[in-house]
Amino acid sequence: MPLALLGTGVSRGIGIGRARIVRHGDLDIPQYRIAPHWVEEEISRLTAALETARAQLRAIREQIPAAIASDIVGFIDAHLLMLEDQALTGAPAEIIRQQRFNAEWALKLQQETLLRVFDEIDDPYLRTRRDDVEHVVRRVQFLLLKGPGSHDRLGPTEEPDRVILADDLSPGELVTLHRHGVAAIVSERGGTASHVAILARSLGIPALVAVHRADQFIRDGEMVVVDGHVGVLLTGLTEADLASYRQRQTQERRRRADLRQLKDVPGRTRDGVPVELAINIELDADIAAARQVGAAGVGLYRTEFLYMNREQPPDEEEQFEQYLAVVRALSGAPVTIRTLDAGADKQVGGEIAPSCPSALGLRAVRYSLKEPELFKTQLRAILRASAHGPIRLLIPMLTTLEELAQVRQMLAAAMGELAQRGHPFDPTLPLGGMIEVPAAALCARQFAQRLDFLSIGTNDLTQYTLAADRMDQAVGHLFDPFHPAVMRLIQLTAAAGEATGTPVAVCGEVAGDPFFTRTLLGFGVSRLSMPPAALLEVKRVVLESDTSRLRPRVAQLVECSDSAAVMGLMEEINALN
């Protein structure tokens, strides 16, 4: 009898194969105190485990084929950086010295401290990076408990065409699975912005997350189907059902091959409207992905990672070198750099008590204006990089025109300081604002009249409009980008851009969802920035769309009374020839 388990589809595609159940289980971390004369030896044991973990990750990195998108390399590199960071090397060693705990327990205590910091971060994407801390610590703990010859649960004998059912998977395990031809991934943990989701999309592996306790209903070795389009795990299918899914799988493979042919095709609708298709990045290593998919540039460069996991914020020179590397790697394509989207909970400078609730408190541009020297340092670094290639400056979470006026004053001051020091910069640097607060969307025309471009952050705009944090399981079901109120705010912002001749971009999650593409085009959005793996599929929709026909249908969306009506009308819009 067929059985369907629902989850969240985070990587499109059909995966067919026999189930392989993999569970981490909780490591049994011992707690005990050591004698004073064993302290240095215990620290040496920790140091050896850290070095073995680095060696394992370097070996995994060397096995990554050059053709694979850079996202996976970026995650491995991020884990390597964590293994070099004092937060995971010096701090546990100090706990061993001061409290004489065993290495495993000292590492556990430091992990708990780090996870509390990540749990307080406002940005949903950055908050999911707590998984990286857990994966890195788990690897080191495993080595401490099992010895230097121990490895991940997935060994070199993994069979191809398996559907992996796991509680969670690390980037290293995903590399191993990809190398052995995994058919699909089903994870109990994770969300649309989790590392499993991001890497599965980059690797082209069909994937579901938030499928709870699948191992209670499915046996190891049982034939299953993963449908990443609708977010369902199926078992107990007939041979006729399996044959139908295999046919769909073949059709998808042909479609992906066809998509690769679109890499160098300009982004332009059937009726000649140009659409800039760019990618989101956070590390300069991610730039390789832009070339692989023929991106028009970087539509969102998150700078938060420059500030995290360190005692002091990066100085002007360090930031300048980082931004310059991105500019040079893009070879003339534009890069939109978002200034620090942080809150006091991230402790990037200054002892400011976090507001409560932090999502509504001192964060993003509010934090930057509260810390003027920190802000001006970043502005000077960005301005200096602008002398070497096209940069757009993006300010997060603008809410009032007074904030914008303060930003302009700070920008003018930074320009004046650089001029005095003789540093070149682009005096006409385009300045944009993120529309992610309902107040900003309602005042979009006033912002558009004073800015060079607008960029809609649909993730935050949705959660603020609906008062629902999508990372909070208690209210996550209320996070709904199809809500008519969200549609109206997007339409209002796009209309303000058109009325003033100001380009409007979307860099939130819906920008990379082909289901939303025609709706955004119909609203008048001219720039889309998304994960690299989504770009060619979105480009296909752009090329097949006629905005003159879309506009009257899309205009009807703002008259819908509920999300179901919005989705139904969007399906009709997507069916237009």
C-alpha positions as CSV (number, residue, x, y, z in Angstrom):
1,M,0.0,0.0,0.0
2,P,1.5,3.4,-1.0
3,L,2.6,5.7,1.8
4,A,3.4,9.4,1.5
5,L,5.5,11.3,4.1
6,L,5.4,15.1,3.7
7,G,8.4,17.4,4.0
8,T,9.7,20.6,2.5
9,G,11.2,20.2,-1.0
10,V,14.4,22.2,-1.0
11,S,16.0,20.8,-4.1
12,R,13.9,20.0,-7.1
13,G,14.0,16.7,-9.0
14,I,13.0,13.1,-8.7
15,G,15.1,10.6,-6.8
16,I,14.4,6.9,-7.1
17,G,16.4,4.2,-5.1
18,R,16.6,2.0,-2.1
19,A,16.5,3.7,1.3
20,R,19.7,3.9,3.3
21,I,18.9,5.0,6.9
22,V,21.7,7.0,8.6
23,R,21.4,8.5,12.0
24,H,24.0,10.3,14.0
25,G,22.5,9.6,17.4
26,D,23.8,11.6,20.3
27,L,27.4,11.2,21.2
28,D,27.8,10.2,24.8
29,I,30.2,12.9,26.0
30,P,31.9,12.0,29.3
31,Q,32.5,14.6,31.9
32,Y,35.4,14.3,34.4
33,R,38.2,16.4,35.9
34,I,41.9,15.6,35.3
35,A,44.8,15.9,37.6
36,P,46.9,19.1,37.3
37,H,49.9,17.2,35.8
38,W,47.7,15.8,33.0
39,V,46.5,19.2,31.8
40,E,49.0,19.8,29.0
41,E,48.6,16.3,27.8
42,E,44.9,16.7,27.6
43,I,45.4,19.9,25.6
44,S,47.7,18.0,23.3
45,R,45.0,15.4,22.8
46,L,42.6,18.2,21.8
47,T,45.1,19.8,19.5
48,A,45.7,16.4,17.8
49,A,42.0,15.9,17.2
50,L,41.7,19.3,15.7
51,E,44.6,18.7,13.3
52,T,43.2,15.3,12.3
53,A,39.8,17.0,11.6
54,R,41.5,19.6,9.4
55,A,43.4,16.9,7.5
56,Q,40.1,15.0,6.9
57,L,38.4,18.1,5.5
58,R,41.4,19.0,3.3
59,A,41.2,15.4,1.9
60,I,37.5,15.8,1.2
61,R,38.1,19.2,-0.4
62,E,40.7,17.7,-2.8
63,Q,38.1,15.1,-3.9
64,I,35.6,17.7,-5.0
65,P,35.5,17.8,-8.8
66,A,36.2,21.2,-10.4
67,A,32.9,21.1,-12.2
68,I,30.9,21.2,-8.9
69,A,29.5,24.6,-7.9
70,S,31.7,26.5,-5.5
71,D,29.0,26.4,-2.7
72,I,30.3,23.1,-1.5
73,V,33.9,24.3,-1.5
74,G,32.8,27.4,0.5
75,F,31.2,25.3,3.2
76,I,34.3,23.0,3.5
77,D,36.5,26.1,3.7
78,A,34.2,27.6,6.3
79,H,34.6,24.5,8.4
80,L,38.4,24.6,8.0
81,L,38.4,28.3,9.1
82,M,36.3,27.3,12.2
83,L,38.9,24.7,13.0
84,E,41.6,27.4,13.0
85,D,39.5,29.9,15.0
86,Q,40.4,30.6,18.6
87,A,36.7,30.0,19.5
88,L,37.2,26.3,18.9
89,T,40.9,26.0,19.6
90,G,42.0,28.5,22.3
91,A,38.8,28.7,24.3
92,P,38.4,24.9,25.0
93,A,42.1,24.7,25.8
94,E,41.6,27.5,28.3
95,I,38.7,25.7,29.9
96,I,40.9,22.6,30.3
97,R,43.6,24.8,32.0
98,Q,41.3,26.8,34.2
99,Q,38.7,24.1,35.2
100,R,40.7,20.9,34.4
101,F,37.8,19.3,32.5
102,N,38.5,16.6,29.9
103,A,38.8,17.8,26.3
104,E,35.4,16.4,25.2
105,W,33.6,18.2,27.9
106,A,35.5,21.5,27.5
107,L,34.6,21.4,23.8
108,K,31.0,20.7,24.6
109,L,30.9,23.7,26.9
110,Q,32.4,26.0,24.3
111,Q,29.9,24.6,21.7
112,E,27.0,25.5,23.9
113,T,28.4,29.1,24.2
114,L,28.7,29.5,20.5
115,L,25.3,28.0,19.7
116,R,23.6,30.5,22.1
117,V,25.2,33.3,20.0
118,F,23.8,31.9,16.8
119,D,20.4,31.4,18.3
120,E,20.2,35.1,19.0
121,I,21.1,36.1,15.4
122,D,18.2,37.8,13.6
123,D,19.0,36.9,10.1
124,P,17.3,33.5,9.3
125,Y,20.0,32.5,6.8
126,L,22.9,33.3,9.2
127,R,21.1,31.6,12.1
128,T,21.1,28.3,10.2
129,R,24.9,28.4,10.2
130,R,24.8,27.2,13.7
131,D,24.7,23.8,12.0
132,D,28.3,24.4,10.9
133,V,29.4,24.7,14.5
134,E,27.6,21.5,15.4
135,H,29.1,19.6,12.4
136,V,32.6,20.8,13.1
137,V,32.4,20.0,16.9
138,R,30.8,16.6,16.2
139,R,33.7,15.7,13.9
140,V,36.3,16.6,16.6
141,Q,34.3,14.9,19.4
142,F,34.1,11.8,17.3
143,L,37.9,11.8,16.9
144,L,38.4,12.4,20.6
145,L,36.1,9.5,21.5
146,K,36.9,7.0,18.8
147,G,40.5,7.8,18.0
148,P,42.5,9.3,15.1
149,G,41.5,6.6,12.6
150,S,37.8,7.2,12.8
151,H,35.8,8.6,10.0
152,D,32.3,9.8,9.2
153,R,29.4,7.3,9.1
154,L,29.5,7.2,5.3
155,G,32.4,5.1,4.2
156,P,34.0,4.3,0.8
157,T,31.6,1.4,0.1
158,E,28.4,3.4,-0.2
159,E,26.3,2.0,-3.0
160,P,25.1,4.3,-5.8
161,D,21.4,5.2,-6.4
162,R,20.6,5.2,-2.7
163,V,18.1,7.5,-1.1
164,I,19.6,8.7,2.2
165,L,17.3,9.1,5.1
166,A,19.2,11.0,7.8
167,D,18.6,13.1,10.9
168,D,21.2,15.5,9.5
169,L,24.2,15.6,7.1
170,S,27.4,17.5,7.1
171,P,29.0,19.1,4.0
172,G,31.7,16.4,4.1
173,E,29.1,13.7,4.0
174,L,27.3,15.4,1.1
175,V,30.6,15.3,-0.9
176,T,30.9,11.6,-0.2
177,L,27.3,10.9,-1.2
178,H,27.6,13.0,-4.4
179,R,30.8,11.1,-5.3
180,H,29.0,7.8,-4.9
181,G,26.0,8.8,-7.0
182,V,23.3,9.3,-4.3
183,A,19.8,9.4,-5.7
184,A,18.2,11.8,-3.2
185,I,18.5,13.1,0.3
186,V,15.8,13.2,3.0
187,S,16.7,15.0,6.2
188,E,14.9,15.3,9.5
189,R,16.4,18.6,10.2
190,G,16.9,21.8,8.2
191,G,15.0,24.4,6.3
192,T,15.0,26.1,3.0
193,A,18.1,28.1,3.9
194,S,20.0,25.3,5.7
195,H,23.3,24.0,4.5
196,V,21.7,20.7,3.4
197,A,19.3,22.7,1.2
198,I,21.9,25.0,-0.3
199,L,24.4,22.3,-1.1
200,A,21.8,19.8,-2.4
201,R,20.6,22.5,-4.9
202,S,24.2,23.2,-5.9
203,L,25.0,19.6,-6.4
204,G,21.7,18.9,-8.2
205,I,20.6,16.3,-5.7
206,P,16.8,16.0,-5.1
207,A,16.2,16.8,-1.4
208,L,13.6,17.1,1.3
209,V,14.0,18.5,4.8
210,A,11.7,18.5,7.9
211,V,10.6,14.9,7.3
212,H,10.3,13.6,10.8
213,R,11.1,10.1,11.9
214,A,10.9,8.6,8.4
215,D,12.8,5.6,9.7
216,Q,9.8,4.6,11.8
217,F,7.8,4.0,8.6
218,I,10.5,2.9,6.0
219,R,12.9,0.0,6.3
220,D,16.5,0.0,5.2
221,G,16.7,-1.2,1.6
222,E,13.1,-0.4,0.8
223,M,12.4,1.1,-2.7
224,V,11.4,4.8,-2.3
225,V,10.8,7.9,-4.4
226,V,11.6,11.4,-3.5
227,D,9.7,14.2,-5.3
228,G,11.6,17.4,-4.6
229,H,9.0,19.5,-6.5
230,V,6.1,18.8,-4.2
231,G,8.0,17.8,-1.1
232,V,7.0,14.2,-0.6
233,L,8.7,10.9,0.2
234,L,6.8,7.9,-1.3
235,T,7.1,4.2,-0.6
236,G,5.0,1.1,-1.4
237,L,4.5,2.1,-5.0
238,T,3.6,-0.3,-7.8
239,E,5.8,-1.0,-10.7
240,A,3.6,1.1,-12.9
241,D,4.0,4.0,-10.4
242,L,7.8,3.6,-10.5
243,A,7.9,3.5,-14.3
244,S,6.0,6.8,-14.4
245,Y,8.4,8.4,-12.0
246,R,11.4,7.1,-14.0
247,Q,9.9,8.6,-17.1
248,R,9.6,12.0,-15.3
249,Q,13.2,11.6,-14.1
250,T,14.4,11.1,-17.7
251,Q,12.5,14.1,-18.9
252,E,14.1,16.2,-16.1
253,R,17.6,15.2,-17.1
254,R,16.9,16.3,-20.6
255,R,15.6,19.6,-19.3
256,R,18.7,20.2,-17.2
257,A,20.9,19.6,-20.2
258,D,18.8,22.1,-22.2
259,L,19.2,24.6,-19.4
260,R,23.0,24.5,-19.6
261,Q,22.6,25.8,-23.2
262,L,21.1,29.1,-21.8
263,K,24.3,30.1,-19.9
264,D,25.4,32.7,-22.4
265,V,21.9,33.8,-23.6
266,P,21.1,37.4,-22.4
267,G,18.3,37.7,-19.9
268,R,15.5,39.2,-21.9
269,T,11.7,38.5,-22.1
270,R,10.0,37.7,-25.4
271,D,8.8,41.3,-25.7
272,G,12.4,42.6,-25.3
273,V,12.4,43.6,-21.6
274,P,16.0,43.2,-20.2
275,V,16.1,41.4,-16.8
276,E,19.3,41.3,-14.8
277,L,19.9,37.8,-13.3
278,A,22.5,37.8,-10.6
279,I,23.6,35.6,-7.7
280,N,23.9,35.9,-3.9
281,I,27.3,35.3,-2.3
282,E,29.0,35.6,1.0
283,L,32.6,34.5,0.3
284,D,34.8,35.5,-2.6
285,A,35.2,31.8,-3.4
286,D,31.5,31.8,-4.4
287,I,32.4,33.9,-7.5
288,A,33.2,30.8,-9.5
289,A,29.5,29.9,-9.5
290,A,28.7,33.2,-11.2
291,R,30.8,32.2,-14.2
292,Q,29.4,28.7,-14.3
293,V,25.8,29.9,-14.8
294,G,26.5,33.1,-16.7
295,A,25.3,35.4,-14.0
296,A,25.1,39.2,-14.8
297,G,26.9,39.9,-11.6
298,V,26.4,39.7,-7.8
299,G,23.1,41.1,-6.7
300,L,23.7,40.5,-3.0
301,Y,27.1,40.2,-1.3
302,R,26.5,39.5,2.4
303,T,29.3,40.9,4.5
304,E,28.4,39.5,7.9
305,F,30.9,36.7,7.8
306,L,33.7,39.1,7.8
307,Y,32.7,40.1,11.3
308,M,31.8,36.8,12.9
309,N,33.9,34.5,15.1
310,R,36.5,37.0,15.9
311,E,37.5,39.3,18.9
312,Q,37.7,42.5,16.9
313,P,35.8,43.6,13.7
314,P,37.9,43.6,10.5
315,D,39.8,46.9,9.8
316,E,39.5,48.9,6.7
317,E,42.5,47.3,4.9
318,E,41.2,43.7,5.5
319,Q,37.7,44.7,4.2
320,F,39.1,46.5,1.2
321,E,41.2,43.5,0.2
322,Q,38.2,41.3,0.5
323,Y,35.9,43.5,-1.6
324,L,38.7,44.1,-4.1
325,A,39.1,40.4,-4.6
326,V,35.4,40.1,-5.4
327,V,35.4,43.1,-7.8
328,R,38.4,41.7,-9.7
329,A,37.0,38.2,-9.9
330,L,33.8,39.6,-11.6
331,S,35.9,41.2,-14.4
332,G,33.6,44.2,-14.9
333,A,30.3,42.7,-13.8
334,P,28.5,44.7,-11.0
335,V,28.6,43.6,-7.4
336,T,26.0,44.9,-4.9
337,I,27.5,45.0,-1.4
338,R,25.1,45.0,1.5
339,T,26.5,46.8,4.5
340,L,26.6,44.9,7.8
341,D,23.2,43.3,8.5
342,A,23.9,42.6,12.2
343,G,22.6,43.4,15.6
344,A,24.1,43.9,19.0
345,D,23.7,40.2,19.7
346,K,26.5,39.5,17.2
347,Q,29.0,41.4,19.3
348,V,30.9,42.8,16.4
349,G,31.9,45.9,18.3
350,G,30.8,47.9,21.3
351,E,29.0,46.7,24.4
352,I,25.4,47.4,23.4
353,A,22.8,45.4,25.2
354,P,20.6,43.6,22.7
355,S,17.0,44.7,22.4
356,C,14.1,42.3,23.0
357,P,12.8,40.9,20.8
358,S,16.0,41.3,18.8
359,A,14.3,41.0,15.4
360,L,12.5,44.2,16.2
361,G,15.5,45.9,17.9
362,L,18.9,47.3,17.2
363,R,20.0,45.6,14.0
364,A,21.1,46.3,10.4
365,V,21.2,50.0,9.5
366,R,20.1,50.9,13.1
367,Y,23.1,49.2,14.5
368,S,25.5,50.7,11.9
369,L,24.2,54.2,12.7
370,K,24.6,53.5,16.4
371,E,28.3,52.5,15.8
372,P,29.4,55.3,13.4
373,E,33.1,54.3,13.4
374,L,32.4,50.7,12.6
375,F,30.0,51.9,9.8
376,K,32.4,54.4,8.3
377,T,35.2,51.9,8.3
378,Q,33.1,49.6,6.1
379,L,32.0,52.5,3.9
380,R,35.6,53.6,3.3
381,A,36.6,50.0,2.4
382,I,33.7,49.7,-0.1
383,L,34.4,53.1,-1.6
384,R,38.0,52.3,-2.1
385,A,37.1,49.1,-3.9
386,S,34.7,51.0,-6.1
387,A,37.6,52.6,-7.8
388,H,38.5,49.2,-9.3
389,G,35.1,48.1,-10.7
390,P,31.3,48.7,-10.6
391,I,30.0,48.5,-7.1
392,R,26.5,49.2,-5.8
393,L,26.0,50.0,-2.1
394,L,23.0,48.4,-0.4
395,I,21.7,49.5,3.0
396,P,19.6,46.9,4.9
397,M,16.4,47.4,6.8
398,L,15.8,51.1,6.0
399,T,12.6,52.2,7.8
400,T,12.6,56.0,7.8
401,L,13.9,58.8,5.6
402,E,15.7,60.1,8.6
403,E,17.9,57.0,8.6
404,L,18.6,57.5,4.9
405,A,19.6,61.1,5.5
406,Q,22.0,59.9,8.2
407,V,23.5,57.2,5.9
408,R,24.1,59.9,3.3
409,Q,25.9,62.1,5.8
410,M,28.1,59.1,6.9
411,L,28.8,58.3,3.2
412,A,29.8,61.9,2.5
413,A,32.0,61.9,5.6
414,A,33.7,58.7,4.4
415,M,34.3,60.2,1.0
416,G,35.8,63.3,2.5
417,E,38.2,61.2,4.6
418,L,39.3,59.2,1.6
419,A,39.8,62.3,-0.5
420,Q,42.0,63.8,2.2
421,R,44.1,60.6,2.3
422,G,44.4,60.5,-1.5
423,H,42.5,57.3,-2.0
424,P,40.5,57.1,-5.3
425,F,36.8,56.0,-5.2
426,D,33.7,56.3,-7.4
427,P,31.9,59.5,-6.3
428,T,28.8,58.4,-8.1
429,L,28.6,55.1,-6.3
430,P,24.9,53.9,-6.7
431,L,23.1,53.8,-3.3
432,G,20.2,51.4,-2.8
433,G,17.9,50.5,0.1
434,M,16.5,47.1,1.1
435,I,12.7,47.1,1.4
436,E,12.1,44.5,4.0
437,V,10.0,46.4,6.6
438,P,6.3,47.1,5.7
439,A,6.8,50.8,6.6
440,A,9.5,51.1,3.9
441,A,7.2,49.4,1.3
442,L,4.4,51.8,2.2
443,C,6.8,54.7,1.7
444,A,8.5,53.1,-1.3
445,R,7.9,56.1,-3.6
446,Q,9.6,58.5,-1.2
447,F,12.6,56.1,-0.9
448,A,12.7,55.6,-4.7
449,Q,12.9,59.3,-5.2
450,R,16.0,59.5,-3.0
451,L,17.8,56.3,-4.0
452,D,19.4,54.8,-7.1
453,F,17.7,51.4,-6.7
454,L,15.5,49.4,-4.4
455,S,16.0,45.8,-3.4
456,I,13.1,43.8,-1.9
457,G,14.1,41.3,0.8
458,T,11.1,39.1,0.6
459,N,12.2,36.8,3.5
460,D,12.2,39.6,6.1
461,L,9.3,41.5,4.4
462,T,7.1,38.4,4.8
463,Q,8.0,37.7,8.4
464,Y,7.6,41.4,9.5
465,T,4.3,41.7,7.6
466,L,2.8,38.5,9.1
467,A,4.6,38.8,12.5
468,A,5.9,35.2,12.0
469,D,9.5,34.2,12.3
470,R,9.9,31.3,9.8
471,M,12.7,29.8,12.0
472,D,10.3,29.6,15.0
473,Q,8.6,26.2,14.7
474,A,5.7,27.4,16.8
475,V,4.7,30.0,14.2
476,G,6.7,28.9,11.1
477,H,3.5,27.7,9.4
478,L,2.3,31.3,9.4
479,F,5.3,32.4,7.2
480,D,3.6,32.7,3.9
481,P,5.1,34.5,0.9
482,F,1.8,33.9,-1.0
483,H,-0.2,36.1,1.5
484,P,-2.1,38.8,-0.3
485,A,-0.6,41.5,2.0
486,V,2.9,40.4,0.9
487,M,1.9,40.6,-2.7
488,R,0.5,44.1,-2.3
489,L,3.7,45.3,-0.7
490,I,5.8,43.9,-3.5
491,Q,3.5,45.5,-6.0
492,L,3.6,48.8,-4.2
493,T,7.4,48.8,-4.2
494,A,7.7,47.8,-7.9
495,A,5.1,50.5,-8.9
496,A,7.1,53.1,-7.0
497,G,10.2,52.1,-8.9
498,E,8.5,52.4,-12.2
499,A,6.9,55.8,-11.4
500,T,10.3,57.2,-10.5
501,G,12.5,55.4,-13.0
502,T,14.2,53.5,-10.2
503,P,15.3,49.9,-10.8
504,V,13.7,47.4,-8.4
505,A,15.4,44.1,-7.5
506,V,14.3,41.1,-5.5
507,C,17.0,39.3,-3.6
508,G,14.8,37.2,-1.2
509,E,14.1,33.6,-1.5
510,V,11.3,34.0,-4.1
511,A,13.8,35.5,-6.5
512,G,15.2,32.0,-7.1
513,D,11.8,30.2,-7.3
514,P,10.7,29.8,-10.9
515,F,7.0,29.7,-9.7
516,F,7.3,33.4,-8.7
517,T,9.3,34.6,-11.7
518,R,6.4,35.6,-13.9
519,T,4.7,37.3,-11.1
520,L,7.7,39.4,-10.3
521,L,8.1,40.3,-14.0
522,G,4.5,41.3,-14.2
523,F,4.9,43.6,-11.2
524,G,7.8,45.3,-13.0
525,V,10.8,43.9,-11.2
526,S,13.9,44.3,-13.4
527,R,16.6,42.6,-11.3
528,L,16.6,39.2,-9.6
529,S,19.4,37.8,-7.4
530,M,19.4,34.2,-6.2
531,P,21.4,31.1,-5.4
532,P,23.6,30.1,-8.4
533,A,21.8,26.8,-8.8
534,A,18.5,28.5,-9.4
535,L,19.6,31.0,-12.1
536,L,19.3,29.0,-15.3
537,E,15.8,27.7,-14.4
538,V,14.7,31.3,-13.7
539,K,16.3,32.5,-16.9
540,R,14.3,29.9,-18.9
541,V,11.1,31.3,-17.5
542,V,12.2,34.9,-18.2
543,L,13.0,34.0,-21.9
544,E,9.6,32.4,-22.3
545,S,7.6,35.3,-20.7
546,D,5.8,38.2,-22.3
547,T,5.5,41.0,-19.8
548,S,2.8,42.8,-21.8
549,R,0.6,39.8,-21.4
550,L,1.6,39.2,-17.7
551,R,0.9,42.7,-16.4
552,P,-3.0,42.6,-16.5
553,R,-3.1,39.1,-15.0
554,V,-0.5,39.9,-12.2
555,A,-2.4,43.1,-11.3
556,Q,-5.3,40.9,-10.3
557,L,-3.1,39.2,-7.5
558,V,-3.5,42.2,-5.2
559,E,-7.2,41.8,-5.3
560,C,-7.1,38.2,-4.0
561,S,-8.5,37.5,-0.6
562,D,-6.3,34.7,0.6
563,S,-3.2,32.7,-0.2
564,A,-5.0,29.9,-1.9
565,A,-6.5,32.4,-4.4
566,V,-3.0,33.9,-5.0
567,M,-1.5,30.5,-5.7
568,G,-4.3,29.5,-8.0
569,L,-4.0,32.7,-10.1
570,M,-0.2,32.3,-10.1
571,E,-0.6,28.8,-11.6
572,E,-2.8,30.3,-14.3
573,I,-0.1,33.0,-15.0
574,N,2.6,30.4,-15.2
575,A,0.5,28.4,-17.7
576,L,0.3,31.3,-20.2
577,N,2.0,30.6,-23.5
